[in-house]
């Protein structure tokens, strides 16, 4: 799985061998920032095509 800022301008996470269908980033994301992500399958001998690029926008940190 790749997480990127600015639509592939800078790779910020490249994670392999995910044990599940979700991921919690090992670092804080910038607030109110749009991130793009994509995934592909990888077997012993080959790699699948990349998925369609998706995106999400991080939320502003809540103050309690």
CHARMM-style PDB file with segment names, atoms N, HN, CA, C and O in Angstrom:
ATOM      1  N   UNK     1       0.853  -1.154   0.000  1.00  0.00      PROA
ATOM      2  CA  UNK     1       0.000   0.000   0.000  1.00  0.00      PROA
ATOM      3  C   UNK     1       0.900   1.217   0.000  1.00  0.00      PROA
ATOM      4  O   UNK     1       1.889   1.269   0.731  1.00  0.00      PROA
ATOM      5  N   UNK     2       0.557   2.192  -0.817  1.00  0.00      PROA
ATOM      6  HN  UNK     2      -0.246   2.150  -1.411  1.00  0.00      PROA
ATOM      7  CA  UNK     2       1.273   3.468  -0.843  1.00  0.00      PROA
ATOM      8  C   UNK     2       0.369   4.567  -0.332  1.00  0.00      PROA
ATOM      9  O   UNK     2      -0.795   4.649  -0.725  1.00  0.00      PROA
ATOM     10  N   UNK     3       0.889   5.409   0.535  1.00  0.00      PROA
ATOM     11  HN  UNK     3       1.834   5.342   0.853  1.00  0.00      PROA
ATOM     12  CA  UNK     3       0.224   6.649   0.932  1.00  0.00      PROA
ATOM     13  C   UNK     3       1.071   7.777   0.398  1.00  0.00      PROA
ATOM     14  O   UNK     3       2.291   7.769   0.557  1.00  0.00      PROA
ATOM     15  N   UNK     4       0.439   8.748  -0.233  1.00  0.00      PROA
ATOM     16  HN  UNK     4      -0.552   8.754  -0.362  1.00  0.00      PROA
ATOM     17  CA  UNK     4       1.189   9.826  -0.840  1.00  0.00      PROA
ATOM     18  C   UNK     4       0.539  11.169  -0.584  1.00  0.00      PROA
ATOM     19  O   UNK     4      -0.678  11.259  -0.422  1.00  0.00      PROA
ATOM     20  N   UNK     5       1.344  12.204  -0.548  1.00  0.00      PROA
ATOM     21  HN  UNK     5       2.333  12.131  -0.680  1.00  0.00      PROA
ATOM     22  CA  UNK     5       0.830  13.569  -0.466  1.00  0.00      PROA
ATOM     23  C   UNK     5       0.968  14.179  -1.853  1.00  0.00      PROA
ATOM     24  O   UNK     5       1.859  13.810  -2.618  1.00  0.00      PROA
ATOM     25  N   UNK     6       0.096  15.098  -2.166  1.00  0.00      PROA
ATOM     26  HN  UNK     6      -0.628  15.397  -1.545  1.00  0.00      PROA
ATOM     27  CA  UNK     6       0.172  15.845  -3.421  1.00  0.00      PROA
ATOM     28  C   UNK     6       0.116  14.952  -4.657  1.00  0.00      PROA
ATOM     29  O   UNK     6       0.834  15.176  -5.631  1.00  0.00      PROA
ATOM     30  N   UNK     7      -0.728  13.957  -4.605  1.00  0.00      PROA
ATOM     31  HN  UNK     7      -1.311  13.775  -3.813  1.00  0.00      PROA
ATOM     32  CA  UNK     7      -0.955  13.031  -5.719  1.00  0.00      PROA
ATOM     33  C   UNK     7       0.344  12.508  -6.323  1.00  0.00      PROA
ATOM     34  O   UNK     7       0.662  12.777  -7.482  1.00  0.00      PROA
ATOM     35  N   UNK     8       1.076  11.765  -5.525  1.00  0.00      PROA
ATOM     36  HN  UNK     8       0.817  11.546  -4.584  1.00  0.00      PROA
ATOM     37  CA  UNK     8       2.291  11.067  -5.919  1.00  0.00      PROA
ATOM     38  C   UNK     8       3.518  11.959  -6.044  1.00  0.00      PROA
ATOM     39  O   UNK     8       4.516  11.553  -6.639  1.00  0.00      PROA
ATOM     40  N   UNK     9       3.459  13.156  -5.497  1.00  0.00      PROA
ATOM     41  HN  UNK     9       2.648  13.486  -5.013  1.00  0.00      PROA
ATOM     42  CA  UNK     9       4.641  14.014  -5.497  1.00  0.00      PROA
ATOM     43  C   UNK     9       5.671  13.514  -4.488  1.00  0.00      PROA
ATOM     44  O   UNK     9       6.875  13.623  -4.717  1.00  0.00      PROA
ATOM     45  N   UNK    10       5.187  12.961  -3.361  1.00  0.00      PROA
ATOM     46  HN  UNK    10       4.209  12.873  -3.175  1.00  0.00      PROA
ATOM     47  CA  UNK    10       6.128  12.449  -2.366  1.00  0.00      PROA
ATOM     48  C   UNK    10       5.537  11.241  -1.645  1.00  0.00      PROA
ATOM     49  O   UNK    10       4.473  11.325  -1.031  1.00  0.00      PROA
ATOM     50  N   UNK    11       6.232  10.138  -1.731  1.00  0.00      PROA
ATOM     51  HN  UNK    11       7.096  10.070  -2.231  1.00  0.00      PROA
ATOM     52  CA  UNK    11       5.821   8.903  -1.073  1.00  0.00      PROA
ATOM     53  C   UNK    11       6.107   9.025   0.417  1.00  0.00      PROA
ATOM     54  O   UNK    11       7.230   9.340   0.811  1.00  0.00      PROA
ATOM     55  N   UNK    12       5.091   8.774   1.250  1.00  0.00      PROA
ATOM     56  HN  UNK    12       4.179   8.518   0.930  1.00  0.00      PROA
ATOM     57  CA  UNK    12       5.305   8.874   2.690  1.00  0.00      PROA
ATOM     58  C   UNK    12       5.191   7.532   3.401  1.00  0.00      PROA
ATOM     59  O   UNK    12       5.602   7.413   4.555  1.00  0.00      PROA
ATOM     60  N   UNK    13       4.635   6.511   2.729  1.00  0.00      PROA
ATOM     61  HN  UNK    13       4.301   6.608   1.791  1.00  0.00      PROA
ATOM     62  CA  UNK    13       4.537   5.189   3.343  1.00  0.00      PROA
ATOM     63  C   UNK    13       4.430   4.136   2.253  1.00  0.00      PROA
ATOM     64  O   UNK    13       3.619   4.263   1.335  1.00  0.00      PROA
ATOM     65  N   UNK    14       5.239   3.111   2.356  1.00  0.00      PROA
ATOM     66  HN  UNK    14       5.897   3.008   3.102  1.00  0.00      PROA
ATOM     67  CA  UNK    14       5.177   1.966   1.447  1.00  0.00      PROA
ATOM     68  C   UNK    14       5.171   0.731   2.333  1.00  0.00      PROA
ATOM     69  O   UNK    14       6.203   0.349   2.883  1.00  0.00      PROA
ATOM     70  N   UNK    15       4.012   0.111   2.470  1.00  0.00      PROA
ATOM     71  HN  UNK    15       3.173   0.422   2.023  1.00  0.00      PROA
ATOM     72  CA  UNK    15       3.837  -0.986   3.425  1.00  0.00      PROA
ATOM     73  C   UNK    15       3.573  -2.277   2.665  1.00  0.00      PROA
ATOM     74  O   UNK    15       2.764  -2.304   1.738  1.00  0.00      PROA
ATOM     75  N   UNK    16       4.260  -3.350   3.061  1.00  0.00      PROA
ATOM     76  HN  UNK    16       4.918  -3.328   3.815  1.00  0.00      PROA
ATOM     77  CA  UNK    16       4.089  -4.654   2.423  1.00  0.00      PROA
ATOM     78  C   UNK    16       3.646  -5.691   3.442  1.00  0.00      PROA
ATOM     79  O   UNK    16       3.793  -5.505   4.650  1.00  0.00      PROA
ATOM     80  N   UNK    17       3.104  -6.780   2.931  1.00  0.00      PROA
ATOM     81  HN  UNK    17       2.984  -6.932   1.950  1.00  0.00      PROA
ATOM     82  CA  UNK    17       2.676  -7.914   3.765  1.00  0.00      PROA
ATOM     83  C   UNK    17       1.680  -7.514   4.851  1.00  0.00      PROA
ATOM     84  O   UNK    17       1.847  -7.855   6.022  1.00  0.00      PROA
ATOM     85  N   UNK    18       0.657  -6.793   4.448  1.00  0.00      PROA
ATOM     86  HN  UNK    18       0.521  -6.516   3.496  1.00  0.00      PROA
ATOM     87  CA  UNK    18      -0.367  -6.375   5.410  1.00  0.00      PROA
ATOM     88  C   UNK    18      -1.188  -7.583   5.853  1.00  0.00      PROA
ATOM     89  O   UNK    18      -1.645  -8.358   5.012  1.00  0.00      PROA
ATOM     90  N   UNK    19      -1.379  -7.754   7.153  1.00  0.00      PROA
ATOM     91  HN  UNK    19      -1.008  -7.125   7.836  1.00  0.00      PROA
ATOM     92  CA  UNK    19      -2.120  -8.909   7.648  1.00  0.00      PROA
ATOM     93  C   UNK    19      -3.631  -8.715   7.603  1.00  0.00      PROA
ATOM     94  O   UNK    19      -4.378  -9.656   7.872  1.00  0.00      PROA
ATOM     95  N   UNK    20      -4.095  -7.512   7.270  1.00  0.00      PROA
ATOM     96  HN  UNK    20      -3.489  -6.748   7.052  1.00  0.00      PROA
ATOM     97  CA  UNK    20      -5.514  -7.196   7.327  1.00  0.00      PROA
ATOM     98  C   UNK    20      -5.862  -6.248   6.185  1.00  0.00      PROA
ATOM     99  O   UNK    20      -5.006  -5.913   5.365  1.00  0.00      PROA
ATOM    100  N   UNK    21      -7.116  -5.820   6.135  1.00  0.00      PROA
ATOM    101  HN  UNK    21      -7.811  -6.092   6.800  1.00  0.00      PROA
ATOM    102  CA  UNK    21      -7.558  -4.905   5.084  1.00  0.00      PROA
ATOM    103  C   UNK    21      -7.598  -3.457   5.547  1.00  0.00      PROA
ATOM    104  O   UNK    21      -8.151  -2.600   4.857  1.00  0.00      PROA
ATOM    105  N   UNK    22      -7.017  -3.177   6.708  1.00  0.00      PROA
ATOM    106  HN  UNK    22      -6.567  -3.873   7.268  1.00  0.00      PROA
ATOM    107  CA  UNK    22      -6.956  -1.804   7.199  1.00  0.00      PROA
ATOM    108  C   UNK    22      -5.542  -1.509   7.698  1.00  0.00      PROA
ATOM    109  O   UNK    22      -4.747  -2.417   7.939  1.00  0.00      PROA
ATOM    110  N   UNK    23      -5.255  -0.235   7.843  1.00  0.00      PROA
ATOM    111  HN  UNK    23      -5.901   0.503   7.647  1.00  0.00      PROA
ATOM    112  CA  UNK    23      -3.924   0.172   8.279  1.00  0.00      PROA
ATOM    113  C   UNK    23      -4.018   1.432   9.116  1.00  0.00      PROA
ATOM    114  O   UNK    23      -4.689   2.391   8.735  1.00  0.00      PROA
ATOM    115  N   UNK    24      -3.349   1.429  10.248  1.00  0.00      PROA
ATOM    116  HN  UNK    24      -2.804   0.650  10.557  1.00  0.00      PROA
ATOM    117  CA  UNK    24      -3.196   2.639  11.043  1.00  0.00      PROA
ATOM    118  C   UNK    24      -1.781   3.117  10.795  1.00  0.00      PROA
ATOM    119  O   UNK    24      -0.824   2.367  10.985  1.00  0.00      PROA
ATOM    120  N   UNK    25      -1.646   4.359  10.371  1.00  0.00      PROA
ATOM    121  HN  UNK    25      -2.424   4.969  10.217  1.00  0.00      PROA
ATOM    122  CA  UNK    25      -0.312   4.860  10.052  1.00  0.00      PROA
ATOM    123  C   UNK    25       0.559   4.886  11.294  1.00  0.00      PROA
ATOM    124  O   UNK    25       0.077   5.188  12.386  1.00  0.00      PROA
ATOM    125  N   UNK    26       1.837   4.573  11.137  1.00  0.00      PROA
ATOM    126  HN  UNK    26       2.229   4.328  10.250  1.00  0.00      PROA
ATOM    127  CA  UNK    26       2.748   4.552  12.281  1.00  0.00      PROA
ATOM    128  C   UNK    26       3.247   5.948  12.670  1.00  0.00      PROA
ATOM    129  O   UNK    26       4.198   6.073  13.442  1.00  0.00      PROA
ATOM    130  N   UNK    27       2.624   6.973  12.151  1.00  0.00      PROA
ATOM    131  HN  UNK    27       1.852   6.872  11.523  1.00  0.00      PROA
ATOM    132  CA  UNK    27       3.005   8.358  12.428  1.00  0.00      PROA
ATOM    133  C   UNK    27       1.779   9.241  12.282  1.00  0.00      PROA
ATOM    134  O   UNK    27       0.786   8.823  11.687  1.00  0.00      PROA
ATOM    135  N   UNK    28       1.831  10.443  12.808  1.00  0.00      PROA
ATOM    136  HN  UNK    28       2.637  10.783  13.291  1.00  0.00      PROA
ATOM    137  CA  UNK    28       0.715  11.380  12.684  1.00  0.00      PROA
ATOM    138  C   UNK    28       0.680  11.964  11.278  1.00  0.00      PROA
ATOM    139  O   UNK    28       1.716  12.261  10.683  1.00  0.00      PROA
ATOM    140  N   UNK    29      -0.529  12.121  10.765  1.00  0.00      PROA
ATOM    141  HN  UNK    29      -1.370  11.880  11.249  1.00  0.00      PROA
ATOM    142  CA  UNK    29      -0.709  12.778   9.476  1.00  0.00      PROA
ATOM    143  C   UNK    29      -0.856  14.279   9.698  1.00  0.00      PROA
ATOM    144  O   UNK    29      -1.282  14.718  10.766  1.00  0.00      PROA
ATOM    145  N   UNK    30      -0.504  15.057   8.686  1.00  0.00      PROA
ATOM    146  HN  UNK    30      -0.158  14.700   7.819  1.00  0.00      PROA
ATOM    147  CA  UNK    30      -0.736  16.500   8.759  1.00  0.00      PROA
ATOM    148  C   UNK    30      -2.237  16.739   8.778  1.00  0.00      PROA
ATOM    149  O   UNK    30      -2.990  16.045   8.095  1.00  0.00      PROA
ATOM    150  N   UNK    31      -2.668  17.710   9.552  1.00  0.00      PROA
ATOM    151  HN  UNK    31      -2.057  18.274  10.108  1.00  0.00      PROA
ATOM    152  CA  UNK    31      -4.091  18.009   9.669  1.00  0.00      PROA
ATOM    153  C   UNK    31      -4.617  18.724   8.433  1.00  0.00      PROA
ATOM    154  O   UNK    31      -3.914  19.513   7.802  1.00  0.00      PROA
ATOM    155  N   UNK    32      -5.875  18.429   8.104  1.00  0.00      PROA
ATOM    156  HN  UNK    32      -6.446  17.788   8.616  1.00  0.00      PROA
ATOM    157  CA  UNK    32      -6.567  19.059   6.981  1.00  0.00      PROA
ATOM    158  C   UNK    32      -5.756  18.961   5.684  1.00  0.00      PROA
ATOM    159  O   UNK    32      -5.598  19.944   4.959  1.00  0.00      PROA
ATOM    160  N   UNK    33      -5.249  17.763   5.411  1.00  0.00      PROA
ATOM    161  HN  UNK    33      -5.378  16.965   6.000  1.00  0.00      PROA
ATOM    162  CA  UNK    33      -4.404  17.517   4.242  1.00  0.00      PROA
ATOM    163  C   UNK    33      -4.980  16.373   3.428  1.00  0.00      PROA
ATOM    164  O   UNK    33      -5.420  15.369   3.988  1.00  0.00      PROA
ATOM    165  N   UNK    34      -4.981  16.515   2.122  1.00  0.00      PROA
ATOM    166  HN  UNK    34      -4.624  17.331   1.667  1.00  0.00      PROA
ATOM    167  CA  UNK    34      -5.471  15.451   1.247  1.00  0.00      PROA
ATOM    168  C   UNK    34      -4.340  14.466   0.973  1.00  0.00      PROA
ATOM    169  O   UNK    34      -3.243  14.856   0.574  1.00  0.00      PROA
ATOM    170  N   UNK    35      -4.627  13.176   1.196  1.00  0.00      PROA
ATOM    171  HN  UNK    35      -5.518  12.860   1.521  1.00  0.00      PROA
ATOM    172  CA  UNK    35      -3.687  12.092   0.933  1.00  0.00      PROA
ATOM    173  C   UNK    35      -4.279  11.174  -0.121  1.00  0.00      PROA
ATOM    174  O   UNK    35      -5.497  11.022  -0.213  1.00  0.00      PROA
ATOM    175  N   UNK    36      -3.413  10.567  -0.911  1.00  0.00      PROA
ATOM    176  HN  UNK    36      -2.424  10.690  -0.836  1.00  0.00      PROA
ATOM    177  CA  UNK    36      -3.817   9.650  -1.962  1.00  0.00      PROA
ATOM    178  C   UNK    36      -3.235   8.275  -1.643  1.00  0.00      PROA
ATOM    179  O   UNK    36      -2.141   8.172  -1.089  1.00  0.00      PROA
ATOM    180  N   UNK    37      -3.972   7.222  -1.995  1.00  0.00      PROA
ATOM    181  HN  UNK    37      -4.862   7.307  -2.444  1.00  0.00      PROA
ATOM    182  CA  UNK    37      -3.485   5.876  -1.727  1.00  0.00      PROA
ATOM    183  C   UNK    37      -3.879   4.924  -2.847  1.00  0.00      PROA
ATOM    184  O   UNK    37      -4.820   5.168  -3.603  1.00  0.00      PROA
ATOM    185  N   UNK    38      -3.124   3.828  -2.926  1.00  0.00      PROA
ATOM    186  HN  UNK    38      -2.360   3.630  -2.312  1.00  0.00      PROA
ATOM    187  CA  UNK    38      -3.405   2.771  -3.906  1.00  0.00      PROA
ATOM    188  C   UNK    38      -2.821   1.473  -3.369  1.00  0.00      PROA
ATOM    189  O   UNK    38      -1.959   1.490  -2.491  1.00  0.00      PROA
ATOM    190  N   UNK    39      -3.286   0.367  -3.891  1.00  0.00      PROA
ATOM    191  HN  UNK    39      -3.986   0.354  -4.605  1.00  0.00      PROA
ATOM    192  CA  UNK    39      -2.812  -0.950  -3.459  1.00  0.00      PROA
ATOM    193  C   UNK    39      -2.631  -1.852  -4.674  1.00  0.00      PROA
ATOM    194  O   UNK    39      -3.158  -1.583  -5.754  1.00  0.00      PROA
ATOM    195  N   UNK    40      -1.875  -2.927  -4.473  1.00  0.00      PROA
ATOM    196  HN  UNK    40      -1.447  -3.145  -3.596  1.00  0.00      PROA
ATOM    197  CA  UNK    40      -1.786  -3.976  -5.486  1.00  0.00      PROA
ATOM    198  C   UNK    40      -1.467  -5.283  -4.789  1.00  0.00      PROA
ATOM    199  O   UNK    40      -0.977  -5.300  -3.661  1.00  0.00      PROA
ATOM    200  N   UNK    41      -1.752  -6.368  -5.472  1.00  0.00      PROA
ATOM    201  HN  UNK    41      -2.150  -6.354  -6.389  1.00  0.00      PROA
ATOM    202  CA  UNK    41      -1.420  -7.690  -4.936  1.00  0.00      PROA
ATOM    203  C   UNK    41       0.002  -8.050  -5.352  1.00  0.00      PROA
ATOM    204  O   UNK    41       0.519  -7.565  -6.358  1.00  0.00      PROA
ATOM    205  N   UNK    42       0.609  -8.903  -4.559  1.00  0.00      PROA
ATOM    206  HN  UNK    42       0.189  -9.297  -3.742  1.00  0.00      PROA
ATOM    207  CA  UNK    42       1.960  -9.341  -4.889  1.00  0.00      PROA
ATOM    208  C   UNK    42       2.084 -10.808  -4.522  1.00  0.00      PROA
ATOM    209  O   UNK    42       1.870 -11.193  -3.373  1.00  0.00      PROA
ATOM    210  N   UNK    43       2.427 -11.613  -5.498  1.00  0.00      PROA
ATOM    211  HN  UNK    43       2.600 -11.300  -6.432  1.00  0.00      PROA
ATOM    212  CA  UNK    43       2.618 -13.043  -5.270  1.00  0.00      PROA
ATOM    213  C   UNK    43       4.091 -13.392  -5.260  1.00  0.00      PROA
ATOM    214  O   UNK    43       4.950 -12.512  -5.316  1.00  0.00      PROA
ATOM    215  N   UNK    44       4.377 -14.671  -5.189  1.00  0.00      PROA
ATOM    216  HN  UNK    44       3.679 -15.386  -5.143  1.00  0.00      PROA
ATOM    217  CA  UNK    44       5.770 -15.138  -5.147  1.00  0.00      PROA
ATOM    218  C   UNK    44       6.520 -14.797  -6.434  1.00  0.00      PROA
ATOM    219  O   UNK    44       7.723 -14.536  -6.412  1.00  0.00      PROA
ATOM    220  N   UNK    45       5.798 -14.804  -7.553  1.00  0.00      PROA
ATOM    221  HN  UNK    45       4.821 -15.016  -7.572  1.00  0.00      PROA
ATOM    222  CA  UNK    45       6.480 -14.613  -8.838  1.00  0.00      PROA
ATOM    223  C   UNK    45       6.089 -13.350  -9.590  1.00  0.00      PROA
ATOM    224  O   UNK    45       6.777 -12.953 -10.529  1.00  0.00      PROA
ATOM    225  N   UNK    46       4.992 -12.715  -9.187  1.00  0.00      PROA
ATOM    226  HN  UNK    46       4.433 -13.038  -8.423  1.00  0.00      PROA
ATOM    227  CA  UNK    46       4.581 -11.535  -9.942  1.00  0.00      PROA
ATOM    228  C   UNK    46       3.785 -10.574  -9.067  1.00  0.00      PROA
ATOM    229  O   UNK    46       3.468 -10.858  -7.912  1.00  0.00      PROA
ATOM    230  N   UNK    47       3.481  -9.448  -9.654  1.00  0.00      PROA
ATOM    231  HN  UNK    47       3.738  -9.218 -10.592  1.00  0.00      PROA
ATOM    232  CA  UNK    47       2.757  -8.381  -8.959  1.00  0.00      PROA
ATOM    233  C   UNK    47       1.550  -7.992  -9.793  1.00  0.00      PROA
ATOM    234  O   UNK    47       1.640  -7.914 -11.018  1.00  0.00      PROA
ATOM    235  N   UNK    48       0.408  -7.745  -9.134  1.00  0.00      PROA
ATOM    236  HN  UNK    48       0.335  -7.808  -8.139  1.00  0.00      PROA
ATOM    237  CA  UNK    48      -0.782  -7.300  -9.839  1.00  0.00      PROA
ATOM    238  C   UNK    48      -0.702  -5.821 -10.188  1.00  0.00      PROA
ATOM    239  O   UNK    48       0.204  -5.114  -9.747  1.00  0.00      PROA
ATOM    240  N   UNK    49      -1.646  -5.372 -10.973  1.00  0.00      PROA
ATOM    241  HN  UNK    49      -2.382  -5.946 -11.330  1.00  0.00      PROA
ATOM    242  CA  UNK    49      -1.713  -3.958 -11.336  1.00  0.00      PROA
ATOM    243  C   UNK    49      -2.103  -3.119 -10.124  1.00  0.00      PROA
ATOM    244  O   UNK    49      -2.750  -3.613  -9.201  1.00  0.00      PROA
ATOM    245  N   UNK    50      -1.709  -1.856 -10.133  1.00  0.00      PROA
ATOM    246  HN  UNK    50      -1.184  -1.455 -10.883  1.00  0.00      PROA
ATOM    247  CA  UNK    50      -2.119  -0.940  -9.074  1.00  0.00      PROA
ATOM    248  C   UNK    50      -3.613  -0.679  -9.176  1.00  0.00      PROA
ATOM    249  O   UNK    50      -4.177  -0.669 -10.270  1.00  0.00      PROA
ATOM    250  N   UNK    51      -4.241  -0.471  -8.043  1.00  0.00      PROA
ATOM    251  HN  UNK    51      -3.782  -0.480  -7.154  1.00  0.00      PROA
ATOM    252  CA  UNK    51      -5.667  -0.140  -7.993  1.00  0.00      PROA
ATOM    253  C   UNK    51      -5.883   1.281  -8.497  1.00  0.00      PROA
ATOM    254  O   UNK    51      -4.933   2.016  -8.767  1.00  0.00      PROA
ATOM    255  N   UNK    52      -7.139   1.644  -8.615  1.00  0.00      PROA
ATOM    256  HN  UNK    52      -7.911   1.047  -8.395  1.00  0.00      PROA
ATOM    257  CA  UNK    52      -7.500   3.023  -8.899  1.00  0.00      PROA
ATOM    258  C   UNK    52      -7.023   3.867  -7.719  1.00  0.00      PROA
ATOM    259  O   UNK    52      -7.089   3.422  -6.573  1.00  0.00      PROA
ATOM    260  N   UNK    53      -6.553   5.057  -7.985  1.00  0.00      PROA
ATOM    261  HN  UNK    53      -6.499   5.419  -8.916  1.00  0.00      PROA
ATOM    262  CA  UNK    53      -6.084   5.941  -6.917  1.00  0.00      PROA
ATOM    263  C   UNK    53      -7.281   6.487  -6.151  1.00  0.00      PROA
ATOM    264  O   UNK    53      -8.230   6.993  -6.749  1.00  0.00      PROA
ATOM    265  N   UNK    54      -7.234   6.384  -4.839  1.00  0.00      PROA
ATOM    266  HN  UNK    54      -6.462   5.973  -4.353  1.00  0.00      PROA
ATOM    267  CA  UNK    54      -8.268   6.910  -3.949  1.00  0.00      PROA
ATOM    268  C   UNK    54      -7.652   7.991  -3.087  1.00  0.00      PROA
ATOM    269  O   UNK    54      -6.429   8.129  -3.034  1.00  0.00      PROA
ATOM    270  N   UNK    55      -8.497   8.763  -2.408  1.00  0.00      PROA
ATOM    271  HN  UNK    55      -9.489   8.651  -2.451  1.00  0.00      PROA
ATOM    272  CA  UNK    55      -7.956   9.798  -1.538  1.00  0.00      PROA
ATOM    273  C   UNK    55      -8.829   9.988  -0.309  1.00  0.00      PROA
ATOM    274  O   UNK    55      -9.977   9.547  -0.264  1.00  0.00      PROA
ATOM    275  N   UNK    56      -8.264  10.646   0.674  1.00  0.00      PROA
ATOM    276  HN  UNK    56      -7.331  11.005   0.637  1.00  0.00      PROA
ATOM    277  CA  UNK    56      -8.997  11.058   1.866  1.00  0.00      PROA
ATOM    278  C   UNK    56      -8.351  12.339   2.368  1.00  0.00      PROA
ATOM    279  O   UNK    56      -7.198  12.631   2.050  1.00  0.00      PROA
ATOM    280  N   UNK    57      -9.097  13.094   3.147  1.00  0.00      PROA
ATOM    281  HN  UNK    57     -10.034  12.856   3.405  1.00  0.00      PROA
ATOM    282  CA  UNK    57      -8.567  14.305   3.760  1.00  0.00      PROA
ATOM    283  C   UNK    57      -8.558  14.104   5.267  1.00  0.00      PROA
ATOM    284  O   UNK    57      -9.573  13.747   5.864  1.00  0.00      PROA
ATOM    285  N   UNK    58      -7.404  14.336   5.870  1.00  0.00      PROA
ATOM    286  HN  UNK    58      -6.579  14.626   5.384  1.00  0.00      PROA
ATOM    287  CA  UNK    58      -7.294  14.197   7.324  1.00  0.00      PROA
ATOM    288  C   UNK    58      -8.100  15.301   7.990  1.00  0.00      PROA
ATOM    289  O   UNK    58      -8.270  16.387   7.437  1.00  0.00      PROA
ATOM    290  N   UNK    59      -8.584  15.010   9.167  1.00  0.00      PROA
ATOM    291  HN  UNK    59      -8.445  14.128   9.617  1.00  0.00      PROA
ATOM    292  CA  UNK    59      -9.414  15.990   9.878  1.00  0.00      PROA
ATOM    293  C   UNK    59      -8.569  16.868  10.789  1.00  0.00      PROA
ATOM    294  O   UNK    59      -7.424  16.546  11.108  1.00  0.00      PROA
ATOM    295  N   UNK    60      -9.140  17.940  11.185  1.00  0.00      PROA
ATOM    296  HN  UNK    60     -10.070  18.201  10.926  1.00  0.00      PROA
ATOM    297  CA  UNK    60      -8.473  18.853  12.106  1.00  0.00      PROA
ATOM    298  C   UNK    60      -8.514  18.246  13.504  1.00  0.00      PROA
ATOM    299  O   UNK    60      -9.539  17.704  13.917  1.00  0.00      PROA
ATOM    300  N   UNK    61      -7.440  18.333  14.209  1.00  0.00      PROA
ATOM    301  HN  UNK    61      -6.607  18.773  13.874  1.00  0.00      PROA
ATOM    302  CA  UNK    61      -7.341  17.774  15.551  1.00  0.00      PROA
ATOM    303  C   UNK    61      -8.366  18.423  16.465  1.00  0.00      PROA
ATOM    304  O   UNK    61      -8.458  19.648  16.542  1.00  0.00      PROA
ATOM    305  N   UNK    62      -9.138  17.591  17.159  1.00  0.00      PROA
ATOM    306  HN  UNK    62      -9.063  16.596  17.097  1.00  0.00      PROA
ATOM    307  CA  UNK    62     -10.141  18.135  18.065  1.00  0.00      PROA
ATOM    308  C   UNK    62      -9.507  18.555  19.375  1.00  0.00      PROA
ATOM    309  O   UNK    62      -8.541  17.948  19.839  1.00  0.00      PROA
ATOM    310  N   UNK    63     -10.054  19.586  19.955  1.00  0.00      PROA
ATOM    311  HN  UNK    63     -10.838  20.079  19.578  1.00  0.00      PROA
ATOM    312  CA  UNK    63      -9.561  20.091  21.234  1.00  0.00      PROA
ATOM    313  C   UNK    63     -10.591  19.743  22.298  1.00  0.00      PROA
ATOM    314  O   UNK    63     -11.774  20.052  22.153  1.00  0.00      PROA
ATOM    315  N   UNK    64     -10.144  19.107  23.355  1.00  0.00      PROA
ATOM    316  HN  UNK    64      -9.183  18.856  23.473  1.00  0.00      PROA
ATOM    317  CA  UNK    64     -11.058  18.714  24.429  1.00  0.00      PROA
ATOM    318  C   UNK    64     -10.788  19.540  25.670  1.00  0.00      PROA
ATOM    319  OT1 UNK    64     -11.455  19.360  26.689  1.00  0.00      PROA
TER     320      UNK     64
END
